[in-house]
Amino acid sequence: MGTATSPPVRGRPRLRTLLAVVGAALIPVITMTISGGPAGAAVPSTPSGWSLVWSDDFNGASGSLPSSANWIIDTGHSYPGGPANWGTGEIQNYTSSPSNLSLDGAGNLRITPLRSASGEWTSARIETRRADFKPADGRILRIEGRIQMPNVTGQAALGYWPAFWALGAPYRGTYWNWPAIGEFDIMENVNGINSVWAVLHCGVNPGGPCNETTGLGTSRACPGSSCQSAMHDYRFEWDRSISPNQLRWYVDGQLYHTISQSRFDATTWNNMTGHAGYFLLLNVAMGGAFPNALGGSTPTAATVPGRPMVVDYVAVWQSGPGTPTPSPTISDPPPGGVDARSTIQAESFQAQQGMQLEATTDSGGGQNVSHIANGDWLRYDNVRFGSSAATQFTARVASGAAGGVSGLVQVRLGSPTAPVIGSFSVGNTGGWQSWRNVPANITGVTGTQTVYVTFSSGQPSDYVNLNWFTFGN
């Protein structure tokens, strides 16, 4: 989808380039490959020689939102303080309404653009909480999604802009460092054309090594069935197992775009690959620079609302041995609750947002809560303080955060947005398993409470791990 500083239109090929690419994309493609299995199928088995890094198969009750542990829902017309209209000129208002964004109960996510009686367009955009998708040295990272583009074509499709893409982690919280931090457009489409676009954005805007705002891209028709009428597998690979490294794009297993590291100077390549990694996005925009370049001002009165992009799964694999990242599970509170003055293990939460678990090297072994960043929280039910007020909170934390990255560990009661009753700041402690106990004074608490441990930082990066906590007088 792209992003921009100035001008506030990014990530889309210029008209002349677009017309040439579209013309090529409309040439019939002879192929024996057909699209994958039925909608709602599970994430494919991990291929031999690979390990699963992360996945979501969008199982859940019909009408429910996607997992808040996996996804952040973007809303409005921009990031706070970021480029207007998401930097692309798109016109829709992104919402968290199930009418725009929901599971269908059959193993799929649906993102559905709608038009109100007053003419306002709404749609949805989500991004992974994780922003560390990056291959280890000598490995290949594979990002894949099985998607059916909105099933609408011709005049009725003008303005539709579905996308599956990735942005460099440093974009979060800054929103003005595109395209240097990198963008991989894994699947894009506009105006119901039977074509998938693959584009890399990097360097500076305008111009630079990625020819911004066009980017370095190509397109082709979907194999077999059209992109709009059936599910297809869209894959991106970042290969660090060869020198120079390669970036590759596939549709239904067919390679159609390759870019080599050798094309770029060292600074450009390092700016887009030397950071913590990437986060993934799924959205359906309406209008903006890309669809307008091919269809004039879009959407139009003829554009038909209500045609969803349907996503069966999104998965990330890495070549070589490994194990999936442990997924946090919800614990039942002990009968009668938990004593506030006991050692409360961080992983014994009853609900959470944004967390992962990992094995701890701290004394006693077990697990700690990891990958904690701004906006994450943990909930613990039926914490018994008794009649004697607890006035201190102590937590065992560790951090391998980069220099200048820090944040707060906070205590709240009853809600993750309730007033903070106590907090402490934490930065790098010498490593993600370099543990220390940090105390904080809190407003006196009695009785039985629902305790929230919340996390706040001015930077988007992970900044702390939590092993356990306790309360005292």
C-alpha positions as CSV (number, residue, x, y, z in Angstrom):
1,M,0.0,0.0,0.0
2,G,2.9,2.4,0.5
3,T,3.3,5.6,2.7
4,A,4.7,9.0,2.2
5,T,6.2,12.1,3.7
6,S,5.7,14.7,1.0
7,P,3.8,14.6,-1.3
8,P,1.2,12.6,0.8
9,V,0.8,10.0,-1.9
10,R,3.0,7.0,-1.8
11,G,3.5,3.5,-2.9
12,R,1.7,3.6,-6.2
13,P,3.2,3.4,-9.7
14,R,2.8,6.5,-11.9
15,L,0.2,6.4,-14.6
16,R,2.6,5.8,-17.5
17,T,4.2,2.8,-15.8
18,L,0.9,1.5,-14.6
19,L,-0.6,1.5,-18.1
20,A,2.3,-0.4,-19.5
21,V,2.2,-3.0,-16.7
22,V,-1.6,-3.4,-16.9
23,G,-1.4,-4.0,-20.6
24,A,1.1,-6.8,-20.0
25,A,-1.0,-8.2,-17.2
26,L,-4.1,-8.5,-19.4
27,I,-2.3,-10.7,-21.9
28,P,-3.7,-14.2,-21.4
29,V,-1.5,-16.4,-19.3
30,I,-1.3,-20.1,-20.2
31,T,-0.8,-22.2,-17.1
32,M,-1.5,-25.6,-15.6
33,T,-1.6,-24.2,-12.0
34,I,-4.9,-23.7,-10.4
35,S,-5.8,-21.9,-7.2
36,G,-5.7,-23.7,-3.9
37,G,-8.3,-25.6,-1.9
38,P,-11.6,-24.5,-0.5
39,A,-12.1,-21.3,1.5
40,G,-11.8,-21.8,5.2
41,A,-9.0,-24.4,4.8
42,A,-6.5,-24.6,7.6
43,V,-3.0,-23.2,7.5
44,P,-1.0,-25.6,5.3
45,S,1.3,-28.1,6.9
46,T,4.8,-26.7,7.5
47,P,7.0,-27.8,4.5
48,S,9.9,-30.1,5.2
49,G,13.0,-28.1,6.1
50,W,11.0,-25.1,7.4
51,S,9.6,-24.0,10.7
52,L,6.5,-22.1,11.4
53,V,7.1,-18.6,12.9
54,W,3.5,-17.3,13.2
55,S,0.1,-17.9,11.7
56,D,-3.6,-17.0,11.9
57,D,-6.3,-19.2,10.2
58,F,-9.1,-16.8,11.3
59,N,-11.2,-19.5,13.0
60,G,-13.8,-18.0,15.3
61,A,-17.5,-17.2,15.7
62,S,-19.3,-15.5,12.8
63,G,-19.3,-11.7,13.3
64,S,-16.4,-11.7,15.8
65,L,-13.3,-9.5,15.3
66,P,-9.9,-11.1,14.5
67,S,-7.7,-12.0,17.4
68,S,-6.6,-9.0,19.4
69,A,-3.5,-11.0,20.4
70,N,-2.5,-11.1,16.8
71,W,-3.8,-8.0,15.2
72,I,-4.1,-4.2,15.8
73,I,-7.2,-2.6,14.1
74,D,-6.4,0.7,12.5
75,T,-9.2,3.3,12.5
76,G,-9.9,6.7,11.1
77,H,-8.2,8.5,8.2
78,S,-4.6,8.4,9.4
79,Y,-2.2,7.3,12.1
80,P,-2.0,9.9,14.9
81,G,0.3,12.6,13.6
82,G,0.9,10.7,10.3
83,P,0.1,11.6,6.7
84,A,-3.5,12.3,6.0
85,N,-5.6,9.7,4.2
86,W,-2.9,7.1,5.2
87,G,-0.5,8.8,2.8
88,T,-2.2,7.5,-0.3
89,G,-5.2,9.7,-1.0
90,E,-7.6,6.9,-0.1
91,I,-11.0,8.3,1.1
92,Q,-12.6,5.7,3.3
93,N,-12.9,5.8,7.1
94,Y,-11.4,2.7,8.6
95,T,-13.5,1.2,11.5
96,S,-13.6,-1.7,13.9
97,S,-17.2,-2.4,13.1
98,P,-18.0,-6.0,12.4
99,S,-19.9,-4.8,9.4
100,N,-16.5,-3.8,7.9
101,L,-14.3,-6.4,9.6
102,S,-15.2,-9.8,11.0
103,L,-14.7,-13.5,10.9
104,D,-17.3,-15.4,8.9
105,G,-17.5,-18.5,11.1
106,A,-16.1,-20.7,8.3
107,G,-12.4,-20.0,8.9
108,N,-12.1,-16.7,6.9
109,L,-11.6,-13.0,7.6
110,R,-13.8,-10.6,5.6
111,I,-12.9,-6.9,5.0
112,T,-15.9,-5.3,3.5
113,P,-16.1,-1.7,2.1
114,L,-19.5,-0.1,2.7
115,R,-21.1,3.2,1.6
116,S,-23.6,5.0,3.9
117,A,-26.7,6.8,2.8
118,S,-24.8,10.1,3.1
119,G,-22.1,8.7,0.7
120,E,-19.3,8.1,3.2
121,W,-17.2,5.0,2.5
122,T,-16.0,2.8,5.4
123,S,-13.7,-0.2,5.4
124,A,-11.1,-1.9,7.6
125,R,-7.3,-2.2,8.0
126,I,-5.5,-4.5,10.4
127,E,-1.8,-5.0,11.1
128,T,0.1,-7.6,13.1
129,R,1.2,-6.8,16.6
130,R,4.4,-8.5,15.8
131,A,6.9,-6.3,13.9
132,D,9.9,-8.6,14.0
133,F,9.3,-10.7,10.9
134,K,12.8,-11.1,9.5
135,P,14.9,-14.1,8.4
136,A,17.9,-15.1,10.5
137,D,21.2,-14.9,8.8
138,G,21.5,-17.8,6.4
139,R,17.7,-18.4,6.4
140,I,14.7,-17.7,4.1
141,L,11.6,-16.0,5.4
142,R,8.3,-16.9,3.6
143,I,5.2,-14.7,4.2
144,E,2.1,-16.2,2.6
145,G,-1.6,-15.5,2.5
146,R,-4.5,-17.2,0.8
147,I,-6.9,-14.5,-0.4
148,Q,-9.8,-13.9,-2.7
149,M,-9.9,-10.3,-3.9
150,P,-13.3,-8.5,-3.8
151,N,-15.5,-10.2,-6.4
152,V,-16.4,-7.2,-8.4
153,T,-15.2,-6.0,-11.8
154,G,-15.8,-3.3,-14.4
155,Q,-17.4,0.0,-13.5
156,A,-18.8,-1.5,-10.3
157,A,-15.2,-2.0,-9.0
158,L,-13.8,1.5,-9.6
159,G,-11.9,2.5,-6.4
160,Y,-11.5,-0.9,-4.8
161,W,-7.9,-1.3,-3.6
162,P,-7.3,-4.6,-1.6
163,A,-3.8,-5.3,-0.3
164,F,-1.6,-7.7,1.6
165,W,1.7,-6.1,2.5
166,A,4.5,-5.4,5.0
167,L,6.1,-2.3,6.5
168,G,9.4,-1.9,8.3
169,A,9.1,-1.8,12.1
170,P,10.6,1.7,12.5
171,Y,7.5,3.1,10.7
172,R,5.5,2.6,13.9
173,G,5.3,5.7,16.0
174,T,7.1,7.8,13.5
175,Y,5.0,7.6,10.3
176,W,7.2,9.9,8.3
177,N,10.2,7.7,7.5
178,W,8.7,6.0,4.5
179,P,10.1,4.6,2.1
180,A,13.6,4.3,3.7
181,I,12.4,1.7,6.2
182,G,11.1,-0.6,3.4
183,E,7.7,-1.9,2.1
184,F,7.0,-5.2,0.5
185,D,3.7,-5.2,-1.4
186,I,2.9,-9.0,-1.5
187,M,-0.5,-8.6,-3.2
188,E,-2.2,-5.5,-4.5
189,N,-5.1,-4.9,-6.9
190,V,-7.2,-2.0,-8.1
191,N,-10.5,-1.5,-9.9
192,G,-11.3,-5.2,-10.2
193,I,-8.6,-5.9,-12.8
194,N,-7.6,-9.6,-13.0
195,S,-4.0,-8.9,-12.0
196,V,-1.8,-9.0,-8.9
197,W,0.9,-6.4,-8.3
198,A,4.2,-7.1,-6.5
199,V,6.1,-3.9,-5.5
200,L,9.2,-3.0,-3.4
201,H,9.4,0.5,-1.9
202,C,12.7,1.8,-0.5
203,G,15.2,4.7,-0.4
204,V,14.0,8.2,-0.8
205,N,10.9,9.9,-2.2
206,P,10.7,11.0,-4.9
207,G,13.2,9.1,-7.1
208,G,16.0,7.2,-5.5
209,P,17.0,3.5,-6.0
210,C,13.3,2.3,-5.9
211,N,12.1,4.9,-8.4
212,E,9.6,6.4,-6.0
213,T,6.8,6.9,-5.8
214,T,6.4,4.2,-8.4
215,G,8.5,1.6,-6.6
216,L,10.1,-1.5,-8.2
217,G,7.2,-3.7,-9.3
218,T,5.5,-5.8,-11.8
219,S,2.1,-7.5,-12.3
220,R,0.5,-10.6,-13.9
221,A,-2.9,-12.2,-14.2
222,C,-3.8,-14.8,-11.5
223,P,-3.3,-18.4,-12.7
224,G,-6.4,-20.4,-13.7
225,S,-9.3,-18.5,-12.1
226,S,-9.4,-14.8,-12.0
227,C,-8.1,-13.0,-8.9
228,Q,-11.7,-11.9,-8.1
229,S,-13.5,-15.2,-8.5
230,A,-11.3,-17.5,-6.5
231,M,-8.8,-17.9,-3.7
232,H,-5.1,-17.7,-4.7
233,D,-1.9,-18.1,-2.7
234,Y,0.2,-14.9,-2.5
235,R,3.8,-15.4,-1.3
236,F,6.8,-13.2,-0.6
237,E,10.3,-14.6,0.2
238,W,13.2,-12.8,1.7
239,D,16.3,-15.0,1.1
240,R,19.4,-14.5,3.3
241,S,20.7,-17.9,2.5
242,I,22.5,-16.6,-0.7
243,S,24.8,-13.7,-1.5
244,P,23.7,-11.3,-2.7
245,N,20.3,-11.7,-0.9
246,Q,17.1,-11.9,-2.9
247,L,13.5,-10.8,-2.6
248,R,10.9,-12.9,-4.5
249,W,7.2,-12.8,-5.2
250,Y,4.9,-15.7,-6.1
251,V,1.3,-16.3,-7.0
252,D,0.0,-19.9,-6.6
253,G,3.7,-21.0,-6.4
254,Q,4.7,-19.3,-9.6
255,L,7.6,-16.9,-9.3
256,Y,6.9,-13.7,-11.2
257,H,9.1,-11.0,-9.6
258,T,12.7,-11.1,-8.2
259,I,14.9,-8.2,-6.9
260,S,18.5,-8.7,-5.9
261,Q,20.4,-7.0,-3.1
262,S,23.1,-6.2,-5.7
263,R,20.7,-3.6,-7.2
264,F,21.2,-1.3,-4.1
265,D,23.9,0.6,-2.4
266,A,24.8,-0.6,1.1
267,T,23.0,2.2,3.0
268,T,19.7,1.7,1.1
269,W,19.8,-2.0,1.7
270,N,20.7,-1.6,5.4
271,N,17.9,0.9,6.0
272,M,15.3,-1.5,4.8
273,T,16.7,-4.7,6.2
274,G,18.9,-3.8,9.1
275,H,16.2,-3.0,11.6
276,A,14.1,-5.3,13.8
277,G,11.9,-6.6,11.0
278,Y,8.5,-6.0,9.4
279,F,4.8,-6.0,10.4
280,L,2.1,-7.3,8.1
281,L,-1.1,-5.5,7.0
282,L,-4.4,-6.5,5.4
283,N,-6.8,-3.8,4.1
284,V,-9.2,-2.7,1.5
285,A,-8.9,1.0,0.6
286,M,-11.3,3.0,-1.5
287,G,-10.0,5.5,-4.0
288,G,-6.5,7.0,-3.9
289,A,-3.6,7.4,-6.2
290,F,-3.3,3.9,-7.5
291,P,-7.0,3.3,-8.6
292,N,-7.3,6.9,-9.7
293,A,-4.3,6.5,-12.0
294,L,-6.2,3.7,-13.9
295,G,-9.8,4.8,-13.5
296,G,-9.9,8.6,-13.1
297,S,-11.5,9.9,-9.9
298,T,-12.6,6.9,-7.9
299,P,-14.9,5.6,-6.4
300,T,-17.8,6.7,-8.7
301,A,-21.5,6.6,-8.4
302,A,-21.3,3.3,-10.3
303,T,-19.1,1.7,-7.7
304,V,-20.9,-1.1,-5.8
305,P,-20.3,-1.4,-2.0
306,G,-20.3,-4.6,0.0
307,R,-17.8,-6.8,-1.8
308,P,-15.4,-8.2,0.7
309,M,-11.8,-9.3,0.5
310,V,-11.8,-12.8,1.9
311,V,-8.7,-14.1,3.7
312,D,-8.3,-17.8,4.5
313,Y,-5.0,-17.6,6.4
314,V,-1.8,-15.7,6.8
315,A,1.4,-17.6,7.8
316,V,5.1,-16.9,8.2
317,W,7.7,-19.7,7.9
318,Q,11.5,-19.7,8.1
319,S,13.8,-22.2,6.5
320,G,15.8,-24.4,8.8
321,P,14.9,-26.2,12.1
322,G,12.9,-24.5,14.8
323,T,9.6,-24.5,16.7
324,P,6.6,-22.2,16.6
325,T,6.6,-19.2,18.9
326,P,4.6,-20.3,22.0
327,S,1.1,-18.8,22.0
328,P,-0.1,-17.4,25.3
329,T,-3.0,-19.4,26.8
330,I,-5.6,-18.2,29.3
331,S,-5.4,-19.5,32.8
332,D,-8.3,-19.9,35.2
333,P,-7.9,-18.0,38.5
334,P,-7.3,-20.3,41.5
335,P,-10.4,-21.1,43.5
336,G,-10.9,-18.3,46.0
337,G,-8.5,-16.0,44.1
338,V,-4.8,-15.4,44.5
339,D,-3.0,-13.7,47.4
340,A,-1.7,-10.3,46.3
341,R,1.3,-10.8,48.5
342,S,2.3,-14.1,46.9
343,T,4.5,-14.4,43.8
344,I,2.1,-14.1,40.9
345,Q,3.6,-15.7,37.8
346,A,3.2,-13.4,34.8
347,E,2.0,-16.2,32.6
348,S,-1.0,-17.0,34.9
349,F,-3.1,-14.2,33.4
350,Q,-6.8,-14.5,32.6
351,A,-6.6,-12.2,29.5
352,Q,-3.9,-10.4,27.6
353,Q,-3.2,-8.2,24.6
354,G,-0.2,-8.4,22.5
355,M,1.9,-10.9,24.4
356,Q,3.9,-14.0,23.7
357,L,5.4,-16.6,26.0
358,E,9.0,-18.0,26.1
359,A,11.0,-20.3,28.3
360,T,12.9,-18.3,31.0
361,T,16.4,-18.9,32.1
362,D,15.6,-17.3,35.4
363,S,15.9,-19.4,38.6
364,G,13.1,-21.9,38.8
365,G,12.6,-22.2,35.0
366,G,9.2,-22.1,33.6
367,Q,8.0,-19.3,31.3
368,N,8.0,-15.5,31.1
369,V,5.8,-13.1,29.2
370,S,7.8,-11.6,26.3
371,H,7.6,-9.3,23.3
372,I,5.9,-6.6,25.4
373,A,5.4,-3.2,23.7
374,N,3.4,0.0,24.0
375,G,-0.4,-0.6,24.5
376,D,0.0,-4.3,25.7
377,W,-1.7,-5.4,28.9
378,L,-2.2,-8.4,31.2
379,R,-5.3,-9.1,33.4
380,Y,-5.4,-11.1,36.7
381,D,-8.8,-11.8,38.3
382,N,-9.7,-12.2,42.0
383,V,-6.4,-10.8,43.4
384,R,-7.0,-10.7,47.2
385,F,-5.4,-7.8,49.1
386,G,-7.4,-8.2,52.3
387,S,-8.1,-5.4,54.8
388,S,-4.5,-4.2,55.2
389,A,-3.7,-1.9,52.3
390,A,-0.9,-2.9,49.9
391,T,1.2,0.1,49.1
392,Q,4.0,-1.4,47.0
393,F,4.3,-3.3,43.8
394,T,7.4,-5.2,42.8
395,A,8.0,-6.9,39.4
396,R,10.8,-9.0,38.0
397,V,11.7,-7.7,34.6
398,A,14.4,-8.0,31.9
399,S,15.1,-6.0,28.8
400,G,17.3,-6.2,25.8
401,A,15.8,-3.1,24.2
402,A,17.9,-0.9,22.0
403,G,19.6,2.2,23.3
404,G,17.0,5.0,23.9
405,V,14.1,2.6,24.0
406,S,12.3,2.3,27.4
407,G,8.8,2.4,28.8
408,L,6.6,2.1,31.9
409,V,5.3,-0.9,33.8
410,Q,2.0,0.2,35.3
411,V,-0.7,-1.1,37.7
412,R,-4.4,-0.4,37.2
413,L,-7.6,-1.8,38.8
414,G,-10.7,-2.9,36.9
415,S,-9.8,-1.8,33.4
416,P,-6.7,-1.4,31.2
417,T,-7.7,2.2,30.8
418,A,-8.4,2.9,34.5
419,P,-6.2,5.4,36.4
420,V,-2.6,4.2,37.0
421,I,-2.1,3.6,40.7
422,G,1.6,3.0,40.5
423,S,4.4,2.5,37.9
424,F,8.1,2.3,37.2
425,S,10.3,2.9,34.2
426,V,12.5,0.2,32.6
427,G,15.1,0.2,29.9
428,N,17.8,-2.1,28.8
429,T,18.9,-4.4,31.8
430,G,21.6,-6.1,29.8
431,G,19.5,-8.6,27.9
432,W,16.1,-10.2,27.5
433,Q,17.0,-12.8,30.2
434,S,18.9,-10.4,32.5
435,W,16.5,-10.2,35.3
436,R,16.1,-7.6,38.1
437,N,13.4,-6.8,40.7
438,V,12.1,-3.3,40.4
439,P,9.8,-1.8,43.1
440,A,7.2,1.0,42.8
441,N,4.9,2.7,45.3
442,I,1.2,2.4,44.6
443,T,-2.0,3.9,46.0
444,G,-3.2,1.7,48.9
445,V,-5.3,-1.2,47.7
446,T,-7.6,-3.4,49.8
447,G,-10.3,-6.0,49.1
448,T,-10.5,-8.3,46.1
449,Q,-9.6,-6.7,42.8
450,T,-9.1,-7.3,39.1
451,V,-5.5,-6.2,38.5
452,Y,-4.2,-5.0,35.1
453,V,-0.5,-4.7,34.4
454,T,-0.2,-2.3,31.5
455,F,2.7,-1.1,29.4
456,S,3.3,2.3,27.9
457,S,6.2,3.5,25.8
458,G,6.9,6.4,23.4
459,Q,8.6,4.0,21.0
460,P,6.9,1.1,19.0
461,S,9.6,-1.5,19.8
462,D,9.3,-4.3,22.4
463,Y,11.0,-3.0,25.5
464,V,10.5,-5.5,28.4
465,N,9.9,-9.1,29.5
466,L,7.9,-9.9,32.7
467,N,8.6,-13.0,34.9
468,W,6.5,-12.4,38.0
469,F,5.2,-9.7,40.3
470,T,3.9,-9.2,43.9
471,F,2.4,-6.7,46.2
472,G,3.5,-5.6,49.7
473,N,2.9,-3.1,52.5
